[in-house]
Amino acid sequence: MTPVNKLSQAEINPLKSLDEWEDAVLERYPDPESIATSKKTDEYRNYDTPVRDTVREFYRLNHTYQTYAFVQEKRADYLKFDKKEMPVWDAFQFLNQLVDDSDPDTDLDQFQHLLQTSEAIRRDGHPDWMVMVGLMHDMGKVLCLFGEPQWAVVGDTFPVGCAYSDKIVYPEYFSNNPDYTDERYNTKLGVYSQGCGLRNVDMSWGHDEYVYQMMKDYLPEEGLYMLRYHSFYAWHREGEYEHLLDDHDRDMLKWVKLFNPYDLYSKNPTPPNWNELRPYYQELANKYLPDRLRF
């Protein structure tokens, strides 16, 4: 595998926007209009370019370099959570360093997007732990602030260590991945066993797995599935990897499907009124989170 540091900056981070990959998701999987309150879903992620080479290049890199060994390396490095420690609300300010001027859907900072997601969930009367999921679901994108390339932070996720589904976006690029021809990893089960359960499967590395690991002691199981698998579209939209699932995964699937539209369609140009919302969210954070978060 070619070391990442030998790639140019454009090759490491080909997307104009950290969230540009979601554009392709919205085009592939249009959702009902009920959550998109400020405009129709088909108006979201409009770059006036129906085919974006940057997204295709992003997935070429992602599918080439997200190997089983790469995932083990990142898990060993980041899941020690020894990079930073800070109060909960300082963590949101840290995340706000990822303000993205190229996002066509919103000029709001990351925290305001998270508030819009959580407020849409709260408006629909879901449990407060799910509101907490909405508030925290993108916190894992701080990986970019630790120097990780875009393709190791966002994008559709998939199991590593076994054969790739042809329902994953741009499956043709997996032929560049060393695992594609490695007999240890290129069979249907690979390093896993039939019905082993997703909790025993290593997913491609990114913000989903990272925030799940960060939150796994603080939220209910349903919320943890939302965090860990909300980008696993080959499973929750295409019905793939049935051979790896157990009954618990099948039971949790409905919760993952419930969450995703709130993430994708809750953006609108009106910023949340933090002064009004602050007491509710401070109480919510006190209920579910420690005073300080480790990164």
C-alpha positions, 0 to 999 in steps of 0.5 A: 500500500502506498503511504498516504504521505506520498500523495499530494494534498489534492489527492489526499483531500479531493473534495471541495467540501468535507460533506460533499460525499453526502451529495451522492448519497442524496442522489442515490437515496432520495427521502420523503419531504417531511424533515426537509423543512426549508426546501425540497429534498431534490434541492439539497446538495446542488452544485450545478454539476450532475457528475462530480469528478471529486466525489469519484476521486474521493471514493477511488482513494477510499476504496484503494487505501481502506484495507484491513491493515489500515483499519487496525492501525487507525483503531490502535492509534485513535481508540486510545483517546489520548490526543485531547481532553476537554469540556463537552462544550469546548469540544463543539468549538474545537469541531467548529474549526471545520466550518466549510465555506464550500457547502452549498446547503448552509453557511452555518458552522458544524455545531449549528448543523448538529443543533438543527439535526437534534432539533428536528429529532426533538420536534418529532417527539423522539426520545431524548437519547436520540436527540443526543445522538443528533447532537453528537453524530458528526463529532468524529469529524474532528479526525480531520483536525488530527491530520486524517485525510478526507477519505479516512473520515467521511464516506459510505462505510463497509466491512473490511476483511471480507469480500466487498459488495457490488452494491457499495458505491463505485465498487470498481475501485476496490480492484485497486485495494491490496485486500481485493486479491488477498486470499485472507480477505477476499472471500464472502466471509473472509476473517469472519464467521457466518452470523457473527454479528456486526459488533464483531466486524471491523468497518472501514475507518472514519467518523462513524466508528470513532464517535461510536467508540467515544460514546459507547459508555454513555448512550443506549444501544439503539443510539449507538447503532445510529452512530456506528452504522449511519453511513453503512448504506450497503446494509441499511439501504441495499440489504447487503451483508446478511451473512454477517448479521445476527438477530440483534443487528436485524432488530437494530436496523429500524433505528439506523433507518429512523435516524438517517433522514434527520442527518441528511435533510435537517439543514436549513438557512435559519440558525438555531437560537442557542440562547433559547436552546442552551438550558435544554441542551446543557441539561441533556448533556449533563444527563448523558455525557461526562464533564470532559470528552477524550479524543 
